[in-house]
């Protein structure tokens, strides 16, 4: 026990083993939906869903455990939702096989890892102004809330105008989510230890009672590992795929910058200048995880902002991520049990966690427009574009432009000029 405590710095980070395990389970429950959603998305590419579920669990398990062991950071990883859609609708629908797509993902991870080893990724991370870092954390909070509202059924998309609108609230799903909001809000307000995890479990029981979820016919499933290693690297080296390759790199490069920043601030692992402890290792493991996802046939694996759920339960070290990874491995054999938890049961947790992450909002000086406007654009763009990387891009571009307009060009870090240029080009061409 003392060995674990020393290795993960339990005392230094004011935590203990039981807290870390509880936090890891909480993170897993908020992420478990990916075991179902990722196979459904990749099915359109001709990937067998059962094998994909196993690949998704294995890739998430390996990546999360690596993050915990080598970076000692409470950040779990799994197949990225935006990146799996890119794989299907850009690469595969463009006439390439899914094996080529997985090869592209594998190479993307290696390319980002090279940027980490060269110090480029960490340099970019550390050059982002503190105001934008606070805005990233708050923006991801809004993003999580947005996802939570849709998952709860509180918000829907009008099929005619294609605009978000208030949904019909007289369904069993919204009733479960509404009651869940009350339950988790009360538990958090009373500062009950493990409140969010308890809330998710109680919400799942409600979902079973109201018919929103149902118990599986079988609690054990024989795993299909056939996707692991089924990638086509030579096919991914075709010159015609360069545009897609760059797209993957940009999204991978900046998404985790946002997630790591948000989780680092929430966990109290950010220094006075906003530098995240061990950021080099965090970014390196994240890059390796992308390649692991491609090798396993699960699409690109990336950091999950749902890790904030575990942090809100007291997770402060890599043991949280390791616990999440272990549960993903167990789900290879017990996937039917993991899939019992419906989105309506976890949606209230995402909304409350989103609220908690808005704390960074108070650190933004709104009377200084050249910093406040970029911060605002960073925050608001994430939920409106459904993209963390777009929020970071809008914030960096506007930061550079407004500082120049205010005659304060020297206050802009040179790396920010390069980052702004990369975003402008990517938004214009990709």
C-alpha positions as CSV (number, residue, x, y, z in Angstrom):
1,X,0.0,0.0,0.0
2,X,2.8,2.4,0.9
3,X,4.5,1.6,-2.4
4,X,1.4,2.6,-4.3
5,X,1.0,5.7,-2.2
6,X,4.6,6.8,-2.9
7,X,4.5,6.0,-6.6
8,X,1.2,7.9,-7.3
9,X,1.9,10.6,-4.7
10,X,-1.4,10.1,-2.8
11,X,-0.4,12.2,0.2
12,X,1.0,15.0,-1.9
13,X,-2.2,15.2,-3.9
14,X,-4.5,14.7,-0.9
15,X,-6.1,11.5,-2.0
16,X,-6.1,7.7,-1.2
17,X,-6.6,4.4,-2.9
18,X,-10.3,4.1,-2.2
19,X,-11.0,7.6,-3.5
20,X,-9.0,6.9,-6.7
21,X,-10.8,3.6,-7.4
22,X,-14.2,5.3,-6.9
23,X,-13.1,8.1,-9.2
24,X,-12.0,5.6,-11.8
25,X,-15.3,3.7,-11.7
26,X,-17.2,7.0,-12.0
27,X,-15.1,8.0,-15.1
28,X,-15.7,4.6,-16.6
29,X,-19.5,4.8,-16.1
30,X,-19.6,8.2,-17.9
31,X,-17.5,6.8,-20.7
32,X,-19.0,3.3,-21.1
33,X,-21.4,4.6,-23.8
34,X,-18.5,4.5,-26.3
35,X,-18.6,0.7,-26.2
36,X,-21.9,0.9,-27.9
37,X,-21.6,4.2,-29.9
38,X,-18.2,3.6,-31.5
39,X,-19.2,0.2,-33.1
40,X,-22.5,1.8,-34.4
41,X,-20.6,4.6,-36.1
42,X,-17.8,2.4,-37.5
43,X,-20.4,-0.2,-38.7
44,X,-21.1,2.2,-41.6
45,X,-17.5,1.5,-42.7
46,X,-18.2,-2.3,-42.8
47,X,-16.5,-3.0,-39.4
48,X,-18.2,-5.8,-37.5
49,X,-19.9,-4.3,-34.4
50,X,-19.1,-7.1,-32.0
51,X,-15.4,-7.2,-32.9
52,X,-15.4,-3.4,-32.8
53,X,-16.8,-3.3,-29.2
54,X,-13.9,-5.5,-28.1
55,X,-11.4,-3.4,-30.0
56,X,-12.8,-0.2,-28.4
57,X,-12.5,-1.7,-24.9
58,X,-9.0,-3.0,-25.4
59,X,-7.7,0.2,-26.9
60,X,-9.3,2.3,-24.1
61,X,-8.0,-0.1,-21.5
62,X,-4.4,-0.1,-22.7
63,X,-4.3,3.7,-23.3
64,X,-5.9,4.7,-19.9
65,X,-3.5,2.4,-18.0
66,X,-0.5,3.8,-19.8
67,X,-1.7,7.3,-19.0
68,X,-2.0,6.4,-15.3
69,X,1.3,4.5,-15.1
70,X,3.6,6.8,-17.0
71,X,2.0,10.3,-16.6
72,X,0.3,9.8,-13.2
73,X,-2.6,11.9,-14.4
74,X,-6.4,11.2,-13.9
75,X,-7.1,11.4,-17.6
76,X,-8.8,8.4,-19.3
77,X,-8.8,7.7,-23.0
78,X,-11.0,6.0,-25.6
79,X,-12.0,6.2,-29.2
80,X,-12.7,9.9,-30.1
81,X,-16.2,10.6,-31.3
82,X,-15.2,13.3,-33.9
83,X,-12.3,11.2,-35.2
84,X,-14.4,8.0,-35.7
85,X,-16.9,10.0,-37.8
86,X,-14.0,11.5,-39.9
87,X,-12.8,8.0,-40.5
88,X,-16.2,6.8,-41.8
89,X,-17.5,9.7,-43.7
90,X,-14.3,11.2,-45.1
91,X,-11.9,8.3,-45.6
92,X,-14.1,5.3,-46.1
93,X,-16.9,7.1,-47.9
94,X,-14.2,8.7,-50.1
95,X,-13.5,5.2,-51.6
96,X,-10.8,3.9,-49.2
97,X,-11.1,0.7,-47.1
98,X,-11.5,0.9,-43.3
99,X,-8.2,-0.9,-43.1
100,X,-6.5,2.0,-44.9
101,X,-8.3,4.4,-42.5
102,X,-6.9,2.5,-39.5
103,X,-3.5,2.7,-41.0
104,X,-3.9,6.4,-41.4
105,X,-4.9,6.7,-37.8
106,X,-1.8,4.7,-36.8
107,X,0.5,7.0,-38.7
108,X,-1.3,10.0,-37.4
109,X,-0.4,8.9,-33.8
110,X,3.2,8.5,-34.8
111,X,3.3,11.9,-36.4
112,X,1.9,13.6,-33.3
113,X,4.3,11.6,-31.1
114,X,7.2,13.0,-33.2
115,X,5.9,16.5,-32.6
116,X,5.9,15.7,-28.9
117,X,9.4,14.3,-28.9
118,X,10.5,17.5,-30.7
119,X,8.9,19.6,-28.0
120,X,6.5,21.2,-30.4
121,X,3.3,20.1,-28.7
122,X,4.4,21.1,-25.2
123,X,5.7,24.4,-26.4
124,X,2.3,25.2,-28.0
125,X,0.6,24.1,-24.8
126,X,2.7,26.4,-22.6
127,X,2.5,29.4,-25.0
128,X,-1.3,29.6,-24.7
129,X,-2.3,32.6,-22.6
130,X,-3.7,31.9,-19.1
131,X,-7.0,33.6,-20.0
132,X,-7.6,31.2,-22.9
133,X,-6.6,28.2,-20.7
134,X,-9.3,29.2,-18.2
135,X,-11.7,29.7,-21.1
136,X,-10.8,26.3,-22.4
137,X,-11.8,24.7,-19.1
138,X,-15.0,26.7,-18.9
139,X,-15.8,26.1,-22.6
140,X,-15.4,22.3,-22.1
141,X,-17.8,22.7,-19.2
142,X,-20.4,24.2,-21.5
143,X,-19.6,21.5,-24.0
144,X,-20.3,18.8,-21.5
145,X,-23.5,20.5,-20.4
146,X,-24.6,20.7,-24.1
147,X,-23.9,17.0,-24.5
148,X,-25.7,16.3,-21.2
149,X,-28.8,18.2,-22.3
150,X,-29.0,16.2,-25.6
151,X,-28.4,12.9,-23.9
152,X,-31.0,13.7,-21.3
153,X,-33.6,14.5,-24.0
154,X,-34.0,18.0,-22.7
155,X,-32.9,19.4,-26.0
156,X,-33.6,18.1,-29.5
157,X,-32.9,19.2,-33.1
158,X,-35.9,20.6,-35.1
159,X,-36.0,18.4,-38.3
160,X,-37.2,21.3,-40.4
161,X,-35.0,24.3,-39.2
162,X,-32.2,21.9,-38.0
163,X,-31.9,24.2,-34.9
164,X,-31.7,23.1,-31.3
165,X,-35.0,23.5,-29.4
166,X,-36.7,22.4,-26.2
167,X,-37.7,18.7,-26.5
168,X,-40.9,17.0,-25.4
169,X,-40.4,16.4,-21.7
170,X,-43.2,13.8,-21.1
171,X,-41.1,10.7,-22.0
172,X,-39.7,8.1,-19.6
173,X,-36.2,9.0,-20.6
174,X,-36.5,12.7,-19.7
175,X,-38.3,11.8,-16.5
176,X,-35.3,9.6,-15.5
177,X,-32.9,12.3,-16.5
178,X,-34.9,15.0,-14.6
179,X,-35.1,12.9,-11.4
180,X,-31.4,12.1,-11.9
181,X,-30.6,15.9,-12.0
182,X,-32.4,16.3,-8.7
183,X,-30.7,13.3,-7.1
184,X,-27.1,14.3,-8.2
185,X,-27.7,18.0,-7.4
186,X,-28.8,17.2,-3.9
187,X,-25.9,14.7,-3.3
188,X,-23.4,17.2,-4.6
189,X,-24.9,20.1,-2.6
190,X,-24.7,18.0,0.6
191,X,-21.1,17.1,-0.4
192,X,-21.9,13.4,-0.1
193,X,-18.7,11.4,-0.8
194,X,-19.1,9.6,-4.1
195,X,-22.2,11.6,-4.8
196,X,-21.9,11.5,-8.6
197,X,-21.2,7.8,-8.7
198,X,-24.1,7.1,-6.3
199,X,-26.3,9.3,-8.5
200,X,-25.4,7.4,-11.7
201,X,-26.2,4.1,-10.0
202,X,-29.5,5.3,-8.6
203,X,-30.4,6.8,-12.0
204,X,-29.7,3.5,-13.7
205,X,-32.0,1.8,-11.2
206,X,-34.7,4.3,-12.1
207,X,-34.0,3.7,-15.8
208,X,-34.6,0.0,-15.3
209,X,-37.8,0.7,-13.3
210,X,-39.2,3.0,-16.0
211,X,-38.2,0.7,-18.9
212,X,-35.6,3.1,-20.3
213,X,-32.9,0.4,-19.7
214,X,-33.2,-3.3,-19.4
215,X,-31.1,-6.1,-18.0
216,X,-29.2,-8.1,-20.5
217,X,-30.1,-11.7,-21.4
218,X,-26.5,-12.7,-20.9
219,X,-24.0,-11.2,-18.5
220,X,-21.0,-12.7,-20.3
221,X,-19.9,-12.3,-23.9
222,X,-17.1,-14.3,-25.7
223,X,-14.7,-11.6,-27.1
224,X,-13.9,-11.3,-30.8
225,X,-10.3,-10.0,-31.2
226,X,-10.3,-10.2,-35.0
227,X,-9.9,-6.5,-35.6
228,X,-6.6,-6.2,-33.7
229,X,-3.8,-5.7,-36.1
230,X,-6.1,-5.5,-39.2
231,X,-4.7,-2.2,-40.6
232,X,-3.3,-1.3,-43.9
233,X,-0.2,0.9,-43.4
234,X,1.1,0.8,-47.0
235,X,-2.3,1.8,-48.3
236,X,-2.4,4.7,-45.9
237,X,0.8,6.1,-47.5
238,X,-0.9,7.1,-50.7
239,X,-0.3,10.8,-51.6
240,X,-4.1,11.3,-52.2
241,X,-4.6,10.9,-48.4
242,X,-2.3,13.7,-47.3
243,X,-5.3,16.1,-46.8
244,X,-7.0,13.6,-44.5
245,X,-3.8,12.9,-42.7
246,X,-3.3,16.6,-41.9
247,X,-6.9,16.8,-40.7
248,X,-6.4,13.9,-38.3
249,X,-3.1,15.5,-37.0
250,X,-4.7,18.9,-36.3
251,X,-7.7,17.5,-34.4
252,X,-5.5,15.1,-32.4
253,X,-3.0,17.8,-31.7
254,X,-5.3,20.3,-30.2
255,X,-8.2,18.3,-28.8
256,X,-6.0,16.8,-26.0
257,X,-4.5,20.2,-25.3
258,X,-8.0,21.3,-24.3
259,X,-8.9,18.2,-22.4
260,X,-5.6,18.0,-20.4
261,X,-5.9,21.8,-19.6
262,X,-9.5,21.4,-18.3
263,X,-8.8,18.3,-16.2
264,X,-5.5,19.7,-14.9
265,X,-7.2,22.9,-13.7
266,X,-10.1,20.9,-12.1
267,X,-7.7,18.5,-10.3
268,X,-5.5,21.4,-9.1
269,X,-2.5,20.1,-11.1
270,X,-1.9,23.4,-12.9
271,X,0.9,25.7,-11.7
272,X,0.7,29.4,-11.3
273,X,1.4,30.1,-14.9
274,X,-1.2,27.5,-16.0
275,X,1.4,24.8,-16.8
276,X,0.1,21.3,-16.2
277,X,2.3,19.0,-14.2
278,X,3.9,16.3,-16.4
279,X,2.3,17.7,-19.6
280,X,5.1,16.2,-21.8
281,X,4.3,12.7,-20.7
282,X,0.6,13.3,-20.9
283,X,0.8,14.5,-24.5
284,X,3.2,11.7,-25.4
285,X,0.9,8.9,-24.1
286,X,-2.0,10.6,-25.9
287,X,-0.1,10.4,-29.2
288,X,0.8,6.7,-28.6
289,X,-2.9,6.1,-27.8
290,X,-3.9,7.3,-31.2
291,X,-1.7,4.7,-32.8
292,X,-3.0,2.0,-30.4
293,X,-6.5,2.8,-31.6
294,X,-5.5,2.4,-35.2
295,X,-3.7,-0.9,-34.5
296,X,-6.7,-2.3,-32.5
297,X,-9.2,-1.3,-35.2
298,X,-11.0,1.2,-32.8
299,X,-10.3,4.4,-34.6
300,X,-8.1,7.1,-33.0
301,X,-8.0,7.0,-29.2
302,X,-7.9,10.4,-27.5
303,X,-8.3,12.0,-24.0
304,X,-11.8,12.0,-22.7
305,X,-13.2,15.1,-21.0
306,X,-15.6,12.8,-19.2
307,X,-12.5,12.2,-17.0
308,X,-13.7,15.3,-15.2
309,X,-16.4,13.1,-13.6
310,X,-13.7,11.1,-11.8
311,X,-11.9,14.3,-10.8
312,X,-15.1,15.6,-9.3
313,X,-15.2,12.5,-7.2
314,X,-11.7,13.2,-5.9
315,X,-9.5,11.5,-8.5
316,X,-6.1,13.2,-8.5
317,X,-3.6,10.6,-9.8
318,X,-2.9,8.1,-12.4
319,X,-4.6,5.4,-10.3
320,X,-7.9,6.9,-11.4
321,X,-7.0,6.4,-15.1
322,X,-5.7,2.9,-14.3
323,X,-9.0,1.9,-12.6
324,X,-10.9,3.1,-15.6
325,X,-8.7,1.1,-17.9
326,X,-9.2,-2.0,-15.8
327,X,-12.9,-1.7,-16.1
328,X,-12.6,-1.3,-19.8
329,X,-10.7,-4.6,-19.9
330,X,-13.3,-6.3,-17.8
331,X,-16.0,-5.0,-20.2
332,X,-14.3,-7.1,-22.9
333,X,-15.9,-10.1,-21.2
334,X,-18.8,-8.4,-19.4
335,X,-19.9,-5.8,-22.0
336,X,-23.6,-6.5,-21.6
337,X,-23.4,-5.3,-18.0
338,X,-21.6,-2.2,-18.9
339,X,-24.1,-1.3,-21.5
340,X,-27.0,-1.5,-19.0
341,X,-26.2,2.1,-18.0
342,X,-28.2,4.4,-20.4
343,X,-27.3,7.8,-21.5
344,X,-30.2,9.3,-19.5
345,X,-28.5,8.0,-16.3
346,X,-25.1,9.7,-17.0
347,X,-26.5,12.9,-18.6
348,X,-27.2,14.6,-15.3
349,X,-23.7,13.9,-14.2
350,X,-22.3,15.5,-17.3
351,X,-24.5,18.6,-16.7
352,X,-23.4,19.0,-13.1
353,X,-19.7,18.4,-14.0
354,X,-20.1,21.1,-16.7
355,X,-21.3,23.4,-14.0
356,X,-18.3,22.6,-11.8
357,X,-15.9,23.3,-14.7
358,X,-17.3,26.8,-15.2
359,X,-15.1,28.0,-12.2
360,X,-12.4,29.1,-14.7
361,X,-14.9,31.7,-16.0
362,X,-14.3,33.8,-12.9
363,X,-10.6,34.2,-13.7
364,X,-11.2,36.0,-17.0
365,X,-10.9,39.8,-16.9
366,X,-13.9,40.9,-18.9
367,X,-13.0,44.6,-18.8
368,X,-9.9,43.9,-20.9
369,X,-11.4,43.3,-24.3
370,X,-8.3,42.1,-26.1
371,X,-8.2,39.1,-23.7
372,X,-11.8,38.8,-22.9
373,X,-13.2,38.5,-26.4
374,X,-10.8,35.6,-27.4
375,X,-11.7,33.9,-24.1
376,X,-15.4,34.3,-24.8
377,X,-15.0,32.9,-28.3
378,X,-13.1,30.0,-27.0
379,X,-15.8,29.2,-24.5
380,X,-18.8,29.6,-26.7
381,X,-17.4,28.0,-29.9
382,X,-16.9,24.6,-28.3
383,X,-20.6,23.7,-27.7
384,X,-21.8,25.6,-30.8
385,X,-19.4,23.7,-33.2
386,X,-19.3,20.5,-31.1
387,X,-15.5,20.7,-31.3
388,X,-12.8,21.4,-28.7
389,X,-10.2,22.1,-31.3
390,X,-12.3,24.7,-33.1
391,X,-12.8,26.5,-29.8
392,X,-9.0,26.5,-29.2
393,X,-8.5,27.7,-32.8
394,X,-11.0,30.6,-32.6
395,X,-9.5,31.7,-29.3
396,X,-5.9,31.7,-30.6
397,X,-6.7,33.5,-33.9
398,X,-8.7,36.2,-32.2
399,X,-6.1,36.6,-29.4
400,X,-3.4,37.3,-32.0
401,X,-5.5,39.6,-34.1
402,X,-6.8,41.7,-31.2
403,X,-3.4,42.0,-29.6
404,X,-2.1,43.3,-32.9
405,X,-5.0,45.7,-33.2
406,X,-4.4,47.0,-29.7
407,X,-0.7,47.7,-30.5
408,X,0.4,44.9,-28.1
409,X,2.0,42.5,-30.6
410,X,5.0,42.0,-28.4
411,X,2.8,40.5,-25.7
412,X,2.0,37.6,-28.1
413,X,4.1,34.5,-27.8
414,X,5.8,33.8,-31.2
415,X,4.4,30.3,-31.2
416,X,0.9,31.8,-31.1
417,X,1.5,33.4,-34.4
418,X,2.4,30.1,-35.9
419,X,-0.5,28.3,-34.3
420,X,-2.9,31.0,-35.5
421,X,-1.6,30.5,-39.1
422,X,-2.0,26.8,-38.9
423,X,-5.7,27.2,-37.7
424,X,-6.5,29.8,-40.4
425,X,-5.1,27.5,-43.1
426,X,-6.9,24.4,-41.7
427,X,-10.2,26.2,-41.4
428,X,-9.9,27.5,-45.0
429,X,-8.8,24.4,-46.7
430,X,-9.8,21.3,-44.7
